[in-house]
Amino acid sequence: MSAVTPAPVPAEKSTLSASDWERAALDLIAEKGVSALAVEPLARRLGITKGSFYWHFSSRDELLEQALRRWELRDQENLARSLNDHRPADERLSEFILRTSRQSRSHAIHAALCAASDHPVVEPVVERITRRRLDHLARAFSELGMTGEQARHRARLTYTSYVGYLQLQTRGMAPESGSEEFEAYVRHAIEALLRRPNA
């Protein structure tokens, strides 16, 4: 009995992985927003036909879900690494603000998600990352001797400063990352946000 020769696997199935599509989707979201994410333009951007897409995803929304899951996991890992180590809280918070100020791709993705926060796939992601970030910040501020209420207020102030600055940047109304003015702003923000109440 002769063995059955398996049918050849179409080349595009193995050309790009699901991870490749997810990373490309996040790049497109960072540049043009959630509404710009579509299969055909993304395939053209990757230099491949859209048939490759359907080896990995059943729909555009499934790609969006998987891409945002990837981004959220990375955000969670970075947050834990920044705020959960054994250094004093003021050092951790300073480093967190400093590191966050330099993550331009992540900023662009976050700003795009906030702009599309009414999208049914995007909304729960924005809610989870916001809650997680606020909780981590509040715990760190409480270690500086703040009461629970003070720590929660300072966490909200820190986070709204971040989100507000992103909005100004998207409108060209804030110093560009890496400029002297931007670095001076970040230093000022660290000093102001880490100041103890009534200090």
PyRosetta script that sets phi, psi and omega in degrees:
from pyrosetta import init, pose_from_sequence

init()
pose = pose_from_sequence("MSAVTPAPVPAEKSTLSASDWERAALDLIAEKGVSALAVEPLARRLGITKGSFYWHFSSRDELLEQALRRWELRDQENLARSLNDHRPADERLSEFILRTSRQSRSHAIHAALCAASDHPVVEPVVERITRRRLDHLARAFSELGMTGEQARHRARLTYTSYVGYLQLQTRGMAPESGSEEFEAYVRHAIEALLRRPNA")
pose.set_psi(1, 128.0)
pose.set_omega(1, -177.7)
pose.set_phi(2, -84.4)
pose.set_psi(2, 144.7)
pose.set_omega(2, 179.2)
pose.set_phi(3, -71.3)
pose.set_psi(3, 146.1)
pose.set_omega(3, 177.6)
pose.set_phi(4, -82.3)
pose.set_psi(4, 127.1)
pose.set_omega(4, 178.3)
pose.set_phi(5, -80.0)
pose.set_psi(5, 123.8)
pose.set_omega(5, -179.3)
pose.set_phi(6, -65.7)
pose.set_psi(6, 148.8)
pose.set_omega(6, 178.5)
pose.set_phi(7, -65.2)
pose.set_psi(7, 143.7)
pose.set_omega(7, 179.4)
pose.set_phi(8, -63.6)
pose.set_psi(8, 141.5)
pose.set_omega(8, 178.0)
pose.set_phi(9, -79.9)
pose.set_psi(9, 127.9)
pose.set_omega(9, 178.3)
pose.set_phi(10, -54.5)
pose.set_psi(10, 138.5)
pose.set_omega(10, -173.7)
pose.set_phi(11, -57.0)
pose.set_psi(11, -37.7)
pose.set_omega(11, -173.7)
pose.set_phi(12, -69.6)
pose.set_psi(12, -20.6)
pose.set_omega(12, 178.8)
pose.set_phi(13, -59.9)
pose.set_psi(13, -40.1)
pose.set_omega(13, -176.8)
pose.set_phi(14, -97.5)
pose.set_psi(14, -5.3)
pose.set_omega(14, -178.3)
pose.set_phi(15, -68.1)
pose.set_psi(15, -45.7)
pose.set_omega(15, -179.7)
pose.set_phi(16, -122.4)
pose.set_psi(16, 137.9)
pose.set_omega(16, 176.1)
pose.set_phi(17, -90.5)
pose.set_psi(17, 169.4)
pose.set_omega(17, 175.0)
pose.set_phi(18, -59.2)
pose.set_psi(18, -37.2)
pose.set_omega(18, 178.6)
pose.set_phi(19, -61.1)
pose.set_psi(19, -37.7)
pose.set_omega(19, 177.8)
pose.set_phi(20, -61.6)
pose.set_psi(20, -45.2)
pose.set_omega(20, 179.0)
pose.set_phi(21, -63.9)
pose.set_psi(21, -41.4)
pose.set_omega(21, -179.1)
pose.set_phi(22, -64.0)
pose.set_psi(22, -44.8)
pose.set_omega(22, 179.1)
pose.set_phi(23, -64.0)
pose.set_psi(23, -41.1)
pose.set_omega(23, 178.1)
pose.set_phi(24, -64.7)
pose.set_psi(24, -38.0)
pose.set_omega(24, 177.9)
pose.set_phi(25, -62.5)
pose.set_psi(25, -43.3)
pose.set_omega(25, 179.1)
pose.set_phi(26, -65.3)
pose.set_psi(26, -37.9)
pose.set_omega(26, 176.6)
pose.set_phi(27, -61.6)
pose.set_psi(27, -43.4)
pose.set_omega(27, -179.8)
pose.set_phi(28, -66.3)
pose.set_psi(28, -41.4)
pose.set_omega(28, 176.9)
pose.set_phi(29, -60.4)
pose.set_psi(29, -43.7)
pose.set_omega(29, 179.5)
pose.set_phi(30, -60.1)
pose.set_psi(30, -38.3)
pose.set_omega(30, -176.2)
pose.set_phi(31, -82.8)
pose.set_psi(31, -40.2)
pose.set_omega(31, -168.9)
pose.set_phi(32, -128.6)
pose.set_psi(32, -2.9)
pose.set_omega(32, 178.0)
pose.set_phi(33, 95.3)
pose.set_psi(33, 166.5)
pose.set_omega(33, -176.5)
pose.set_phi(34, -63.0)
pose.set_psi(34, -38.3)
pose.set_omega(34, -176.5)
pose.set_phi(35, -65.0)
pose.set_psi(35, -21.2)
pose.set_omega(35, -179.1)
pose.set_phi(36, -80.6)
pose.set_psi(36, -10.6)
pose.set_omega(36, -177.3)
pose.set_phi(37, -73.9)
pose.set_psi(37, 114.0)
pose.set_omega(37, 177.6)
pose.set_phi(38, -148.1)
pose.set_psi(38, 153.8)
pose.set_omega(38, -171.6)
pose.set_phi(39, -65.2)
pose.set_psi(39, -50.8)
pose.set_omega(39, -174.4)
pose.set_phi(40, -62.4)
pose.set_psi(40, -49.1)
pose.set_omega(40, 178.1)
pose.set_phi(41, -61.7)
pose.set_psi(41, -35.5)
pose.set_omega(41, 179.3)
pose.set_phi(42, -67.8)
pose.set_psi(42, -40.1)
pose.set_omega(42, 177.6)
pose.set_phi(43, -63.4)
pose.set_psi(43, -42.5)
pose.set_omega(43, 177.7)
pose.set_phi(44, -61.9)
pose.set_psi(44, -40.8)
pose.set_omega(44, 178.9)
pose.set_phi(45, -60.9)
pose.set_psi(45, -36.3)
pose.set_omega(45, -179.5)
pose.set_phi(46, -86.1)
pose.set_psi(46, -6.7)
pose.set_omega(46, 179.0)
pose.set_phi(47, 70.9)
pose.set_psi(47, 39.8)
pose.set_omega(47, -176.7)
pose.set_phi(48, -146.8)
pose.set_psi(48, 160.3)
pose.set_omega(48, 179.0)
pose.set_phi(49, -78.3)
pose.set_psi(49, 159.1)
pose.set_omega(49, -177.7)
pose.set_phi(50, -71.0)
pose.set_psi(50, -11.8)
pose.set_omega(50, 176.6)
pose.set_phi(51, -58.8)
pose.set_psi(51, -32.5)
pose.set_omega(51, 177.9)
pose.set_phi(52, -62.0)
pose.set_psi(52, -35.6)
pose.set_omega(52, -178.8)
pose.set_phi(53, -56.6)
pose.set_psi(53, -43.5)
pose.set_omega(53, -172.3)
pose.set_phi(54, -76.0)
pose.set_psi(54, -4.9)
pose.set_omega(54, 169.5)
pose.set_phi(55, -71.5)
pose.set_psi(55, -24.2)
pose.set_omega(55, -171.7)
pose.set_phi(56, -114.0)
pose.set_psi(56, -29.1)
pose.set_omega(56, -173.9)
pose.set_phi(57, -137.0)
pose.set_psi(57, 146.2)
pose.set_omega(57, 180.0)
pose.set_phi(58, -88.9)
pose.set_psi(58, -19.5)
pose.set_omega(58, -176.7)
pose.set_phi(59, -159.1)
pose.set_psi(59, 167.9)
pose.set_omega(59, 176.1)
pose.set_phi(60, -62.0)
pose.set_psi(60, -39.6)
pose.set_omega(60, -179.7)
pose.set_phi(61, -66.9)
pose.set_psi(61, -33.5)
pose.set_omega(61, 176.9)
pose.set_phi(62, -66.0)
pose.set_psi(62, -41.3)
pose.set_omega(62, 175.6)
pose.set_phi(63, -60.0)
pose.set_psi(63, -45.0)
pose.set_omega(63, 180.0)
pose.set_phi(64, -59.9)
pose.set_psi(64, -44.8)
pose.set_omega(64, 179.2)
pose.set_phi(65, -59.9)
pose.set_psi(65, -46.0)
pose.set_omega(65, -177.6)
pose.set_phi(66, -68.7)
pose.set_psi(66, -39.8)
pose.set_omega(66, 179.0)
pose.set_phi(67, -64.1)
pose.set_psi(67, -42.8)
pose.set_omega(67, 179.8)
pose.set_phi(68, -69.8)
pose.set_psi(68, -32.4)
pose.set_omega(68, 174.6)
pose.set_phi(69, -62.5)
pose.set_psi(69, -42.4)
pose.set_omega(69, 177.6)
pose.set_phi(70, -60.7)
pose.set_psi(70, -48.1)
pose.set_omega(70, -178.0)
pose.set_phi(71, -65.1)
pose.set_psi(71, -41.2)
pose.set_omega(71, -179.6)
pose.set_phi(72, -64.7)
pose.set_psi(72, -40.5)
pose.set_omega(72, 178.5)
pose.set_phi(73, -62.6)
pose.set_psi(73, -44.5)
pose.set_omega(73, 177.9)
pose.set_phi(74, -62.5)
pose.set_psi(74, -41.4)
pose.set_omega(74, 178.5)
pose.set_phi(75, -61.9)
pose.set_psi(75, -42.9)
pose.set_omega(75, 179.8)
pose.set_phi(76, -63.1)
pose.set_psi(76, -42.5)
pose.set_omega(76, 179.0)
pose.set_phi(77, -64.0)
pose.set_psi(77, -44.3)
pose.set_omega(77, 179.7)
pose.set_phi(78, -64.2)
pose.set_psi(78, -39.6)
pose.set_omega(78, 179.9)
pose.set_phi(79, -64.0)
pose.set_psi(79, -47.3)
pose.set_omega(79, 179.8)
pose.set_phi(80, -63.1)
pose.set_psi(80, -40.7)
pose.set_omega(80, -179.6)
pose.set_phi(81, -65.7)
pose.set_psi(81, -36.3)
pose.set_omega(81, -177.0)
pose.set_phi(82, -77.2)
pose.set_psi(82, -38.8)
pose.set_omega(82, -168.8)
pose.set_phi(83, -113.5)
pose.set_psi(83, -1.4)
pose.set_omega(83, -176.6)
pose.set_phi(84, -112.8)
pose.set_psi(84, 11.4)
pose.set_omega(84, -179.7)
pose.set_phi(85, -85.5)
pose.set_psi(85, -171.1)
pose.set_omega(85, -170.5)
pose.set_phi(86, -98.6)
pose.set_psi(86, 8.8)
pose.set_omega(86, 177.1)
pose.set_phi(87, -73.5)
pose.set_psi(87, 162.1)
pose.set_omega(87, 175.1)
pose.set_phi(88, -57.3)
pose.set_psi(88, 149.9)
pose.set_omega(88, -174.5)
pose.set_phi(89, -59.0)
pose.set_psi(89, -38.6)
pose.set_omega(89, -178.4)
pose.set_phi(90, -66.3)
pose.set_psi(90, -35.0)
pose.set_omega(90, 176.1)
pose.set_phi(91, -67.4)
pose.set_psi(91, -43.0)
pose.set_omega(91, -179.8)
pose.set_phi(92, -63.4)
pose.set_psi(92, -44.3)
pose.set_omega(92, -179.3)
pose.set_phi(93, -65.7)
pose.set_psi(93, -42.2)
pose.set_omega(93, 177.9)
pose.set_phi(94, -59.8)
pose.set_psi(94, -47.1)
pose.set_omega(94, 179.8)
pose.set_phi(95, -63.6)
pose.set_psi(95, -38.6)
pose.set_omega(95, 179.3)
pose.set_phi(96, -62.1)
pose.set_psi(96, -47.5)
pose.set_omega(96, -179.8)
pose.set_phi(97, -64.5)
pose.set_psi(97, -42.9)
pose.set_omega(97, 179.9)
pose.set_phi(98, -63.0)
pose.set_psi(98, -46.9)
pose.set_omega(98, -178.9)
pose.set_phi(99, -66.4)
pose.set_psi(99, -42.4)
pose.set_omega(99, -179.6)
pose.set_phi(100, -60.7)
pose.set_psi(100, -35.6)
pose.set_omega(100, -177.9)
pose.set_phi(101, -65.9)
pose.set_psi(101, -16.1)
pose.set_omega(101, -175.9)
pose.set_phi(102, -105.5)
pose.set_psi(102, 4.4)
pose.set_omega(102, -177.4)
pose.set_phi(103, -95.0)
pose.set_psi(103, 74.6)
pose.set_omega(103, -171.3)
pose.set_phi(104, -64.1)
pose.set_psi(104, -41.0)
pose.set_omega(104, -179.5)
pose.set_phi(105, -64.8)
pose.set_psi(105, -44.6)
pose.set_omega(105, 179.5)
pose.set_phi(106, -62.7)
pose.set_psi(106, -38.9)
pose.set_omega(106, 176.6)
pose.set_phi(107, -59.4)
pose.set_psi(107, -45.8)
pose.set_omega(107, -177.2)
pose.set_phi(108, -64.5)
pose.set_psi(108, -40.2)
pose.set_omega(108, 177.3)
pose.set_phi(109, -64.4)
pose.set_psi(109, -45.8)
pose.set_omega(109, -179.1)
pose.set_phi(110, -61.2)
pose.set_psi(110, -44.1)
pose.set_omega(110, 178.8)
pose.set_phi(111, -61.7)
pose.set_psi(111, -40.4)
pose.set_omega(111, 178.9)
pose.set_phi(112, -65.5)
pose.set_psi(112, -38.8)
pose.set_omega(112, 179.5)
pose.set_phi(113, -68.5)
pose.set_psi(113, -40.3)
pose.set_omega(113, 177.2)
pose.set_phi(114, -61.6)
pose.set_psi(114, -38.0)
pose.set_omega(114, 179.5)
pose.set_phi(115, -68.6)
pose.set_psi(115, -21.8)
pose.set_omega(115, -179.3)
pose.set_phi(116, -115.7)
pose.set_psi(116, 29.4)
pose.set_omega(116, -172.0)
pose.set_phi(117, -69.3)
pose.set_psi(117, -8.1)
pose.set_omega(117, 175.1)
pose.set_phi(118, -89.0)
pose.set_psi(118, -3.4)
pose.set_omega(118, 177.7)
pose.set_phi(119, -70.9)
pose.set_psi(119, 134.9)
pose.set_omega(119, -175.0)
pose.set_phi(120, -62.3)
pose.set_psi(120, -25.9)
pose.set_omega(120, 176.6)
pose.set_phi(121, -83.0)
pose.set_psi(121, -36.5)
pose.set_omega(121, -174.7)
pose.set_phi(122, -78.5)
pose.set_psi(122, -39.9)
pose.set_omega(122, -172.7)
pose.set_phi(123, -52.3)
pose.set_psi(123, -51.4)
pose.set_omega(123, -178.9)
pose.set_phi(124, -65.4)
pose.set_psi(124, -29.5)
pose.set_omega(124, 177.9)
pose.set_phi(125, -66.9)
pose.set_psi(125, -47.8)
pose.set_omega(125, 179.5)
pose.set_phi(126, -60.9)
pose.set_psi(126, -41.2)
pose.set_omega(126, 179.4)
pose.set_phi(127, -63.8)
pose.set_psi(127, -43.5)
pose.set_omega(127, -178.5)
pose.set_phi(128, -66.2)
pose.set_psi(128, -46.4)
pose.set_omega(128, -177.0)
pose.set_phi(129, -68.3)
pose.set_psi(129, -35.3)
pose.set_omega(129, 178.0)
pose.set_phi(130, -64.0)
pose.set_psi(130, -47.8)
pose.set_omega(130, 179.8)
pose.set_phi(131, -61.0)
pose.set_psi(131, -44.1)
pose.set_omega(131, -178.1)
pose.set_phi(132, -64.4)
pose.set_psi(132, -44.3)
pose.set_omega(132, -179.7)
pose.set_phi(133, -64.5)
pose.set_psi(133, -43.6)
pose.set_omega(133, 179.2)
pose.set_phi(134, -62.6)
pose.set_psi(134, -41.4)
pose.set_omega(134, 179.7)
pose.set_phi(135, -63.1)
pose.set_psi(135, -45.1)
pose.set_omega(135, 179.0)
pose.set_phi(136, -62.7)
pose.set_psi(136, -44.2)
pose.set_omega(136, -179.7)
pose.set_phi(137, -64.3)
pose.set_psi(137, -44.2)
pose.set_omega(137, -179.0)
pose.set_phi(138, -61.7)
pose.set_psi(138, -40.1)
pose.set_omega(138, 178.4)
pose.set_phi(139, -63.4)
pose.set_psi(139, -41.3)
pose.set_omega(139, 179.4)
pose.set_phi(140, -65.7)
pose.set_psi(140, -42.4)
pose.set_omega(140, 179.4)
pose.set_phi(141, -66.4)
pose.set_psi(141, -33.7)
pose.set_omega(141, 178.2)
pose.set_phi(142, -64.2)
pose.set_psi(142, -29.7)
pose.set_omega(142, 177.9)
pose.set_phi(143, -69.8)
pose.set_psi(143, -16.2)
pose.set_omega(143, 176.5)
pose.set_phi(144, -83.5)
pose.set_psi(144, 4.0)
pose.set_omega(144, 178.5)
pose.set_phi(145, 96.9)
pose.set_psi(145, 7.2)
pose.set_omega(145, 178.2)
pose.set_phi(146, -78.1)
pose.set_psi(146, 150.1)
pose.set_omega(146, 173.5)
pose.set_phi(147, -68.6)
pose.set_psi(147, 167.8)
pose.set_omega(147, 179.0)
pose.set_phi(148, -55.7)
pose.set_psi(148, -44.0)
pose.set_omega(148, -179.4)
pose.set_phi(149, -66.3)
pose.set_psi(149, -44.9)
pose.set_omega(149, 179.6)
pose.set_phi(150, -61.3)
pose.set_psi(150, -42.2)
pose.set_omega(150, -179.3)
pose.set_phi(151, -64.2)
pose.set_psi(151, -40.3)
pose.set_omega(151, 178.8)
pose.set_phi(152, -66.3)
pose.set_psi(152, -41.7)
pose.set_omega(152, 178.2)
pose.set_phi(153, -62.3)
pose.set_psi(153, -43.9)
pose.set_omega(153, -177.7)
pose.set_phi(154, -68.3)
pose.set_psi(154, -35.2)
pose.set_omega(154, 176.5)
pose.set_phi(155, -63.0)
pose.set_psi(155, -44.0)
pose.set_omega(155, 178.2)
pose.set_phi(156, -64.2)
pose.set_psi(156, -41.4)
pose.set_omega(156, 179.5)
pose.set_phi(157, -62.6)
pose.set_psi(157, -42.9)
pose.set_omega(157, 178.7)
pose.set_phi(158, -61.9)
pose.set_psi(158, -45.2)
pose.set_omega(158, -175.9)
pose.set_phi(159, -71.6)
pose.set_psi(159, -40.4)
pose.set_omega(159, 179.1)
pose.set_phi(160, -69.0)
pose.set_psi(160, -29.6)
pose.set_omega(160, 174.0)
pose.set_phi(161, -62.6)
pose.set_psi(161, -42.4)
pose.set_omega(161, 179.4)
pose.set_phi(162, -64.3)
pose.set_psi(162, -51.6)
pose.set_omega(162, -177.3)
pose.set_phi(163, -64.9)
pose.set_psi(163, -40.9)
pose.set_omega(163, 178.7)
pose.set_phi(164, -63.6)
pose.set_psi(164, -39.6)
pose.set_omega(164, 179.0)
pose.set_phi(165, -65.3)
pose.set_psi(165, -38.1)
pose.set_omega(165, 176.6)
pose.set_phi(166, -59.3)
pose.set_psi(166, -42.0)
pose.set_omega(166, 179.7)
pose.set_phi(167, -63.8)
pose.set_psi(167, -41.2)
pose.set_omega(167, 177.2)
pose.set_phi(168, -63.2)
pose.set_psi(168, -40.7)
pose.set_omega(168, 179.4)
pose.set_phi(169, -62.7)
pose.set_psi(169, -41.9)
pose.set_omega(169, -178.8)
pose.set_phi(170, -64.6)
pose.set_psi(170, -21.7)
pose.set_omega(170, 178.9)
pose.set_phi(171, -99.0)
pose.set_psi(171, 5.9)
pose.set_omega(171, 179.4)
pose.set_phi(172, 69.8)
pose.set_psi(172, 26.3)
pose.set_omega(172, -176.1)
pose.set_phi(173, -110.9)
pose.set_psi(173, 17.1)
pose.set_omega(173, 179.3)
pose.set_phi(174, -138.6)
pose.set_psi(174, 156.4)
pose.set_omega(174, 178.8)
pose.set_phi(175, -59.9)
pose.set_psi(175, 144.6)
pose.set_omega(175, 179.1)
pose.set_phi(176, -71.0)
pose.set_psi(176, 144.4)
pose.set_omega(176, 177.2)
pose.set_phi(177, -54.9)
pose.set_psi(177, 136.5)
pose.set_omega(177, 178.1)
pose.set_phi(178, 93.4)
pose.set_psi(178, -15.9)
pose.set_omega(178, 178.7)
pose.set_phi(179, -75.1)
pose.set_psi(179, 160.7)
pose.set_omega(179, 178.9)
pose.set_phi(180, -61.1)
pose.set_psi(180, -40.2)
pose.set_omega(180, -179.9)
pose.set_phi(181, -63.4)
pose.set_psi(181, -40.4)
pose.set_omega(181, 178.7)
pose.set_phi(182, -64.2)
pose.set_psi(182, -45.2)
pose.set_omega(182, -179.7)
pose.set_phi(183, -62.3)
pose.set_psi(183, -38.5)
pose.set_omega(183, 177.5)
pose.set_phi(184, -64.6)
pose.set_psi(184, -40.1)
pose.set_omega(184, 177.5)
pose.set_phi(185, -62.2)
pose.set_psi(185, -44.6)
pose.set_omega(185, -179.1)
pose.set_phi(186, -61.8)
pose.set_psi(186, -43.9)
pose.set_omega(186, 178.5)
pose.set_phi(187, -61.5)
pose.set_psi(187, -42.1)
pose.set_omega(187, 178.1)
pose.set_phi(188, -63.2)
pose.set_psi(188, -42.6)
pose.set_omega(188, -179.8)
pose.set_phi(189, -61.5)
pose.set_psi(189, -43.4)
pose.set_omega(189, 179.2)
pose.set_phi(190, -60.7)
pose.set_psi(190, -46.3)
pose.set_omega(190, -179.2)
pose.set_phi(191, -62.2)
pose.set_psi(191, -44.4)
pose.set_omega(191, -177.4)
pose.set_phi(192, -69.7)
pose.set_psi(192, -42.8)
pose.set_omega(192, -174.7)
pose.set_phi(193, -74.4)
pose.set_psi(193, -26.4)
pose.set_omega(193, -178.5)
pose.set_phi(194, -93.4)
pose.set_psi(194, -0.6)
pose.set_omega(194, 178.2)
pose.set_phi(195, -66.8)
pose.set_psi(195, 130.8)
pose.set_omega(195, 178.8)
pose.set_phi(196, -67.3)
pose.set_psi(196, 146.8)
pose.set_omega(196, 175.5)
pose.set_phi(197, -56.3)
pose.set_psi(197, 138.8)
pose.set_omega(197, 178.8)
pose.set_phi(198, 65.2)
pose.set_psi(198, 15.4)
pose.set_omega(198, 179.5)
pose.set_phi(199, -81.8)
pose.dump_pdb("model.pdb")
